[in-house]
Amino acid sequence: MLAIETPAIDTPRSRAIHPRAESQPLLRATAGWVVSGPEDADLVHRARAGEVEAFEMLVERYTKLAGGVAFSVTGDYHAAADVSQEAFIKAHRALNDLTNPERFAAWLRNIVRTSAIDWVRKARSRGIVADVEPDAEGLIDQGDDADPVASANRAEVREHVMAEVAALPEHYREVIVFKYLDGMSYEDIAEHTGLTVEAVESRLHRARGRLRKRFRNLLK
Amino acid sequence: MGSREHDEPIPSTDRLIGRFADGECRTESERARAEARLAGSPDARAELTEVERVGELVTDALEASPIGDGLAAQIKQAVRESARLAKAAPEPAPAPVAVARPASAPAASPIASTGWSPRAPQLAAAIAACAVVAFGLWMIDRRTPVPEGTPETALADAIGRWPGVEASSTLALRRGDQSARDAGRGATLRVGDELRNDGRIGTFLELDDGSRVALGPGASVRLVASDRVEMLGDRGRLFCEIARRRPGQRSFTIKARSTEVAVLGTRFTVDLDPVFARVSVFEGKVRVASPFESDVLTPSEASRVDEVDGRCHRVALDAVREIGWVPGYESYRPEIEPSGGPSDLGVHDGPSAPTGRPAAPSGDGSGDMPVLPPKRKDG
């Protein structure tokens, strides 16, 4: 059962994307992706030349984008992981077909989305799809908690949270995952969804509103 | 509710707090306005706290999930493997001719009789005119297509072994375009291998990740990847003892005809029949979903999905029936009669049909859990 008492979650990531006023940036000055290191196009060219490490940098850069897209479509994070992997392998094999290397992210996103839609279609056509909802300790990384009770408690919370996110409508799930998995700005999300920034903001607000209602016990 | 929700405008204060929480204030004055609002309104502060807390919860859960931080490493490994296999793969050739046999050719071995065709390398020139026809027959005979992206190479990785410790166990192995042969005890199992249990009792395959998959008599599988097993044919039984998946590790998948079961770490059986699929859970928690509904199964529960109506039907778990054939679980099937040949236990007569054997005390579907042997710890 879901525990009412929840452990405090204070990951570096959550701090990084939820800056309090003292560290909050005034403006998001960058539009689109904030890219550090080589540009995508450069990595694509190097990968085409056979440099696997270059493609791995693209994997590092866009895994969360892929996972977010796949999870948005499938609503199943295990399937999303599989779909993401499959999509990257397809992308690697088809790298020479990419006409505009600067648009690698958008190209990859389309591959992921297509693969995810395929997965959904196949899943619906199958007589049965079964996957395990494992015991709490097996669902998600337990981290380094020394306290097994707190650890199990956290796992239950994560399981509950993931179930609620998965239950969101796809258009809400999409913005939530982009925002909180990849830390995208409104502009980033808009670019990757084809929405306006205002629409992204509205969807995010409404999606969070739903989650707040569902997380009522966790937020006390 | 959805349209009404869309129609309602977002209150300006909520929008302001949301932007502040997201670091999305568009101007200095907007940020100052948000700070002033927060300073003067407990409700606004509570709103901010909740918005941030939701973000923390979601971020934490997403990052710890299979699409979180561990996924990139998993994908990189898969890409490397894919690239390596692509380099190692030979040029595409009209290989089907080599493994095809004319429809009139006698089944020279038990393997051939069930659709695994013996190689006929010397016949190519003589029966060139039959090649196209044979290829077509071979394609029909195979029934189970090779999944997209499946590595096909003679250099495929070893992913486990077949100890063959069960008495009189016999395992047929077909690798690449080679003809099927006796695997031999202790055989190394590789990606792409096709295996069939020709023995009269179940036999275990041991995978390197610690998982074990028992093939029922007559059951055939293909090892698609280190964590993917595909059942071949329309019937067969598997008992799966899947090692717990590490964070970020993709789920272990059993594919059987149109059925796919993805698991993280549990013990269960999949029983395929032309008209239904039944999943019985002995350990762990399994969600069974059809196109119309889903059902969560806990230990000692079973669900049958009807191929016709696509519905999940709860059925009593019959431990005797489901695992009595598995080596090490014979005590649940004391009246085993192995003399009927491999196909006897590979054919199922429906979940509610009598098994023809006296039920063991725990196998009456009452919900009592059979006591299972402990999992191996050396995986």
Boltz contact constraints between the chains, C-beta under 6 A:
constraints:
  - contact:
      token1: [A, 9]
      token2: [B, 56]
      max_distance: 6.0
  - contact:
      token1: [A, 9]
      token2: [B, 60]
      max_distance: 6.0
  - contact:
      token1: [A, 11]
      token2: [B, 60]
      max_distance: 6.0
  - contact:
      token1: [A, 13]
      token2: [B, 59]
      max_distance: 6.0
  - contact:
      token1: [A, 13]
      token2: [B, 63]
      max_distance: 6.0
  - contact:
      token1: [A, 14]
      token2: [B, 56]
      max_distance: 6.0
  - contact:
      token1: [A, 14]
      token2: [B, 59]
      max_distance: 6.0
  - contact:
      token1: [A, 18]
      token2: [B, 52]
      max_distance: 6.0
  - contact:
      token1: [A, 18]
      token2: [B, 55]
      max_distance: 6.0
  - contact:
      token1: [A, 19]
      token2: [B, 23]
      max_distance: 6.0
  - contact:
      token1: [A, 24]
      token2: [B, 23]
      max_distance: 6.0
  - contact:
      token1: [A, 25]
      token2: [B, 23]
      max_distance: 6.0
  - contact:
      token1: [A, 26]
      token2: [B, 28]
      max_distance: 6.0
  - contact:
      token1: [A, 52]
      token2: [B, 80]
      max_distance: 6.0
  - contact:
      token1: [A, 52]
      token2: [B, 83]
      max_distance: 6.0
  - contact:
      token1: [A, 56]
      token2: [B, 76]
      max_distance: 6.0
  - contact:
      token1: [A, 59]
      token2: [B, 72]
      max_distance: 6.0
  - contact:
      token1: [A, 59]
      token2: [B, 75]
      max_distance: 6.0
  - contact:
      token1: [A, 59]
      token2: [B, 76]
      max_distance: 6.0
  - contact:
      token1: [A, 60]
      token2: [B, 72]
      max_distance: 6.0
  - contact:
      token1: [A, 63]
      token2: [B, 71]
      max_distance: 6.0
  - contact:
      token1: [A, 63]
      token2: [B, 72]
      max_distance: 6.0
  - contact:
      token1: [A, 63]
      token2: [B, 75]
      max_distance: 6.0
  - contact:
      token1: [A, 67]
      token2: [B, 67]
      max_distance: 6.0
  - contact:
      token1: [A, 67]
      token2: [B, 71]
      max_distance: 6.0
  - contact:
      token1: [A, 71]
      token2: [B, 67]
      max_distance: 6.0
  - contact:
      token1: [A, 77]
      token2: [B, 65]
      max_distance: 6.0
  - contact:
      token1: [A, 77]
      token2: [B, 66]
      max_distance: 6.0
  - contact:
      token1: [A, 77]
      token2: [B, 67]
      max_distance: 6.0
  - contact:
      token1: [A, 78]
      token2: [B, 66]
      max_distance: 6.0
  - contact:
      token1: [A, 78]
      token2: [B, 251]
      max_distance: 6.0
  - contact:
      token1: [A, 78]
      token2: [B, 262]
      max_distance: 6.0
  - contact:
      token1: [A, 80]
      token2: [B, 67]
      max_distance: 6.0
  - contact:
      token1: [A, 81]
      token2: [B, 66]
      max_distance: 6.0
  - contact:
      token1: [A, 81]
      token2: [B, 67]
      max_distance: 6.0
  - contact:
      token1: [A, 81]
      token2: [B, 71]
      max_distance: 6.0
  - contact:
      token1: [A, 81]
      token2: [B, 250]
      max_distance: 6.0
  - contact:
      token1: [A, 82]
      token2: [B, 250]
      max_distance: 6.0
  - contact:
      token1: [A, 85]
      token2: [B, 75]
      max_distance: 6.0
  - contact:
      token1: [A, 85]
      token2: [B, 78]
      max_distance: 6.0
  - contact:
      token1: [A, 88]
      token2: [B, 75]
      max_distance: 6.0
  - contact:
      token1: [A, 88]
      token2: [B, 79]
      max_distance: 6.0
  - contact:
      token1: [A, 89]
      token2: [B, 79]
      max_distance: 6.0
  - contact:
      token1: [A, 89]
      token2: [B, 82]
      max_distance: 6.0
  - contact:
      token1: [A, 92]
      token2: [B, 79]
      max_distance: 6.0
  - contact:
      token1: [A, 124]
      token2: [B, 291]
      max_distance: 6.0
  - contact:
      token1: [A, 126]
      token2: [B, 258]
      max_distance: 6.0
  - contact:
      token1: [A, 127]
      token2: [B, 258]
      max_distance: 6.0
  - contact:
      token1: [A, 127]
      token2: [B, 277]
      max_distance: 6.0
  - contact:
      token1: [A, 127]
      token2: [B, 305]
      max_distance: 6.0
  - contact:
      token1: [A, 127]
      token2: [B, 307]
      max_distance: 6.0
  - contact:
      token1: [A, 128]
      token2: [B, 259]
      max_distance: 6.0
  - contact:
      token1: [A, 128]
      token2: [B, 277]
      max_distance: 6.0
  - contact:
      token1: [A, 128]
      token2: [B, 290]
      max_distance: 6.0
  - contact:
      token1: [A, 128]
      token2: [B, 305]
      max_distance: 6.0
  - contact:
      token1: [A, 129]
      token2: [B, 260]
      max_distance: 6.0
  - contact:
      token1: [A, 129]
      token2: [B, 289]
      max_distance: 6.0
  - contact:
      token1: [A, 130]
      token2: [B, 261]
      max_distance: 6.0
  - contact:
      token1: [A, 130]
      token2: [B, 279]
      max_distance: 6.0
  - contact:
      token1: [A, 130]
      token2: [B, 286]
      max_distance: 6.0
  - contact:
      token1: [A, 130]
      token2: [B, 288]
      max_distance: 6.0
  - contact:
      token1: [A, 131]
      token2: [B, 262]
      max_distance: 6.0
  - contact:
      token1: [A, 131]
      token2: [B, 287]
      max_distance: 6.0
  - contact:
      token1: [A, 132]
      token2: [B, 263]
      max_distance: 6.0
  - contact:
      token1: [A, 132]
      token2: [B, 264]
      max_distance: 6.0
  - contact:
      token1: [A, 132]
      token2: [B, 266]
      max_distance: 6.0
  - contact:
      token1: [A, 132]
      token2: [B, 284]
      max_distance: 6.0
  - contact:
      token1: [A, 132]
      token2: [B, 286]
      max_distance: 6.0
  - contact:
      token1: [A, 133]
      token2: [B, 285]
      max_distance: 6.0
  - contact:
      token1: [A, 133]
      token2: [B, 287]
      max_distance: 6.0
  - contact:
      token1: [A, 134]
      token2: [B, 264]
      max_distance: 6.0
  - contact:
      token1: [A, 134]
      token2: [B, 265]
      max_distance: 6.0
  - contact:
      token1: [A, 134]
      token2: [B, 284]
      max_distance: 6.0
  - contact:
      token1: [A, 138]
      token2: [B, 244]
      max_distance: 6.0
  - contact:
      token1: [A, 138]
      token2: [B, 265]
      max_distance: 6.0
  - contact:
      token1: [A, 140]
      token2: [B, 64]
      max_distance: 6.0
  - contact:
      token1: [A, 141]
      token2: [B, 64]
      max_distance: 6.0
  - contact:
      token1: [A, 141]
      token2: [B, 247]
      max_distance: 6.0
  - contact:
      token1: [A, 158]
      token2: [B, 61]
      max_distance: 6.0
  - contact:
      token1: [A, 158]
      token2: [B, 64]
      max_distance: 6.0
  - contact:
      token1: [A, 161]
      token2: [B, 57]
      max_distance: 6.0
  - contact:
      token1: [A, 161]
      token2: [B, 61]
      max_distance: 6.0
  - contact:
      token1: [A, 162]
      token2: [B, 61]
      max_distance: 6.0
  - contact:
      token1: [A, 162]
      token2: [B, 65]
      max_distance: 6.0
  - contact:
      token1: [A, 180]
      token2: [B, 55]
      max_distance: 6.0
  - contact:
      token1: [A, 180]
      token2: [B, 58]
      max_distance: 6.0
  - contact:
      token1: [A, 180]
      token2: [B, 59]
      max_distance: 6.0
  - contact:
      token1: [A, 180]
      token2: [B, 62]
      max_distance: 6.0
  - contact:
      token1: [A, 181]
      token2: [B, 62]
      max_distance: 6.0
  - contact:
      token1: [A, 186]
      token2: [B, 24]
      max_distance: 6.0
  - contact:
      token1: [A, 205]
      token2: [B, 10]
      max_distance: 6.0
  - contact:
      token1: [A, 205]
      token2: [B, 18]
      max_distance: 6.0
  - contact:
      token1: [A, 208]
      token2: [B, 54]
      max_distance: 6.0
  - contact:
      token1: [A, 211]
      token2: [B, 54]
      max_distance: 6.0
  - contact:
      token1: [A, 212]
      token2: [B, 50]
      max_distance: 6.0
  - contact:
      token1: [A, 212]
      token2: [B, 54]
      max_distance: 6.0
  - contact:
      token1: [A, 219]
      token2: [B, 50]
      max_distance: 6.0
  - contact:
      token1: [A, 219]
      token2: [B, 53]
      max_distance: 6.0
